[in-house]
Amino acid sequence: MQDPSPPSINIREVWSHNLESEFSLIRDLIDDFPFVAMDTEFPGVTIRVLFPTPVTLSHLNYQTLRANVDLLHMIQLGLAFSDENGTLPVIEGSPSVWQFNFREFNLEKDIFDPESIKLLNDHGIDLYKHHTYGVDAGQFAELLMSSGVVLNDSVVWITFHGGYDFGYLLKCLTANKLPETLEGFAELSRTFFPVFYDVKHLMRYCPGQGFHGGLNRLSDALSVERVGICHQAGSDALLTLKCFVEMLEKKYVTVPLEKYSGVLYGTGDDYLQVLKV
């Protein structure tokens, strides 16, 4: 007799009405599923910072990140939890990932990059629904702070090119603008996320594999299948997690993983600069 097919993965949509009940689930699972992959969606990059005096590229890229994160609002956050083997928590019979939809971005009043907003619209994100029914960032921050997911050195965070992801989440958690300096950002990241890995950075240390490019290209190279819709945060967070697990299972990373904890791939899109925190 043929084994039944495994249940399909469920991306759990979180809005204002079910925020507290979903966090109740997360609080109960974090000890058993302490690996957390994250992705955010936001209104693009609208400001480029130019400094009149020479600075390092990492510092310049951080100032661009800071200017945009301070001005704009996170639209969506994906969190994918797993154990050390990449197994997802099962909720109501299905392996599950969380997608938080925020209300703060106002398409009629806020500035944005038109191409980024078109991309989100084309991939099924309804910004008017977000603004009407979305999660309040302040309430989300309170629940995340008390969940055991942050400020916990037993939790391992996983990102892909994660500077902006950390920036938007730190802005939410602190209810404040980002630190003025790269060093301050590094210290704040180290406080809230004591252990994290950036898969984009790990790609550099997989000799002979030729990994390059973005998350979709990496997943193709690893033969990792996407679940859900591209450019939605829950799907991208899960794909990041699956790529991370695959790279470790196949032993593509040839040095002790701990060496690369606390290293973010650079804060710019076009430069191989590393922020060591």
N, C-alpha and C positions, 0 to 999 in steps of 0.2 A: 504493500500500500504506500502510495506516495505521501511524503510528509506535507502537511499543510504549509502554504506559503506564510512567511512571517508577516505580522501586521504592519501596515504602512505607517510611516512616520507622520506624526501630526504636528503642524506648526500652530501653536496655540495663540490666537489673537487676543491681545490684552488691551482693553479700553477702560474708560473710567469706571464703568459699572462692575467690572470683574477684577479690578486691580488687587484689592485686598485678598480675595479668595485665591488668586493665582500666587501671590506672595506667601500665603499660608502653605501652599504646596512646596514652594521653593525652600522655605525654612526647614521643612521636614526632610528634604532630600540632599541638602548641600553636604552633609557629613559623608554620605555614601557616594556622591557624585561631585568631587571637588575640582574637576577640570571644567573651566568655563571659557568657551570661545565667544567672542563678542564682535559685532559689526554694527555700525550706525549708518543711517541715511540722513543727509542734511542738504541745505539749499545750494550746495556748490561752493566754489571759491570766488568771492566777489572783489577782494582787495589783494593787491600785490604790494609788499612793503619794499621800499628802496632806502638804503642807508647811505648818507653822504660820506661816511668814513668807513674804511675797510673793517669788515667783521668776518668771522668764519661763516661758511655756507650753512652750517647747522644752526648758528645763531640767527642768521637772516631768515632761514626757512621757518624757524620757530616764531619769529615776529609776524610773519605772514599768517601762520596758523593762529596765533593769539588774536590778531586783529579780526580774523574771520569768525572764530569761535565766540569772541566777546560780542560781536555784532549780531550773529545769526542764531538760529534755534535748531536743536535736534528734532528731526521729524519721526524717526523710527530707531529702535534699538533691538537687536537680536541677541539672545543669550542661549547658547547650547551647552548643556551640562552633560558630563559623562564621568564614568570611573576611569581607572588607569588603562583599561583595555578598549576604551572608546564606546562602551555600552551606554546607551541613553536611558534615563529614567522612564518607566512605563506609568502613564497616567490614564486611567479609564480604558485600559487595555491596549494603548498605543504608545510606542516610543515617542517622546515629546520634546519639542523645542519651543522657546517662548519668543514672541514678537510684540514689543511694546509700542503702541501708537500714541504719539504726543500731540498736544493741542496748541502749543505756543506759537507755532509758525502760522502767520496770517498772509495768505497769498495776495490779499488786496492792499496790505499796508507795508509789509516787510520787503527788503531788497533781496534779490536772489540772482543766481546765474540761470538765464533762460534755458540753456541746453540741459543743465542738471535737472531742472523742474520738468522739462519735457520728457527726459529719460525716466523719471519717477512716474509721471503720468502714464507713459507708454507701458510701464511694467505694473500697472494696476494699483498704484497708490492714489487714493482719493483724498486730496488735501482739504477739501471742504468737510468731509466726514471727520478727518483728524481734528480740525479746528472746533467742530461741534461736539464730538463724542470722545475725543482723545483724553489721554492720561494727563493729569496736572503734574508738571515736573517736580514741584515741591513735595507733593505727596509721595511720588515715586521715590524721591531721594530719601525721605524719612523711612520708608519701608525697606529700601535697599540697605540703608545704614544699619538697621536692626535685624537683618536677615542672616548675618554671618557670611555673606558672600564677599564683602569688602573688609579691609582692615584685618585680614586673616592670613597668616603666613602658611596655613595648611591648604589654601586654595590656590590653584594654578590658573592664571589667566592666559588666554591664547588670542592673538590678533593676527591680522594680515595687513602690513603697512599701517600700523595702528596709531600714528600720531594724532590724527583728527578724532579717532574713536575715543582715545583717552582724554583728549581735550574736551570734547563735548560731555563726556560722562563726569569728568572732574568739575566742570562748570555747574552741572546739575547737582552734584553731591555737595558742593561748597556754597551754592547759591551766590556765587561771586565770580568776578572776572578772573581770568587766568593770571598766574604770576608774571611779573614784568620780564623776568629773565629766564633763559633756558635752564639755568641751574635751579631756580625756584620751581620750575615745572618738573624737573627731575626729582627733586625732593618730595614734592606733592604726590607724584606718581608712586614713588617708593613707599610712601605712607599708606596710601589707599590700596595699592596692588603690590604687596611685597614680593611676589613671585609671578613673573610673566615672561612669555616668549612671543616673538614676532616671527611668524612663518616666513615672511618676505626676507628677513635677515637670515634665517636658517637655510634658505635656499642656496646661499653662497657657500655653504659648508657641506655640500653633497657632491664630492668629487666624481667626475665622469658622467654625471646625470644630465648636464646641460640645462638645468632648470633656469628659467628666466621669464620675465613678463608678469602679468597679473594673475589673479586667483583662478580665473577660468582656464588660462593656459596651463597653470600648474596642475589643476585637477585633471585636465586632459592627459598630461604627461604621466600622471599617477593612475590613470584609469579609474578615477573617483567620480561617481555619478552625483549630479545635483538632485536635491529634493526641493521642490517649490520653485518659486519664480526668481530669476536673476534680478539683482538690484533691489531686492527686498531683504531687510536686515536679518530675518530669521533664517532664510535660505542661505545667505552668505555666511552667517555665523556657523551654521552646520557644515557647510562646505569647508570652511577654515578648519574646523575641528577634525573632519574626516581626512583632510590633507595632512594635518599634523600627526594624527595617529598612523597614517600610512607611511609617512616618512620615517617614523620611529620603528614601526613593525618591520619594514624592509631594511632597516639599519642604513639608510642613506646618509644620515648625519653621523659622521665618523669620529667625532670627538665627544667627550662628556657633555651632555645636554646642559648641565648646570652652568657651564662656562658662558652660555648665551642667555641666561636669565637676566632680565633687566636691560635688554638691549632692544631699542626700537629702530626699525628701519627709518631712514631720515624723514624729516618733516616736510620735504619738498617732493614733488611728483617726479622730477626728472634727474635727481642726483643721488648717487650712492653715498650718502652721509649717514653716519650712525650716531644716534643719541644714546649714550651709555648712562643709565640711571642706577 
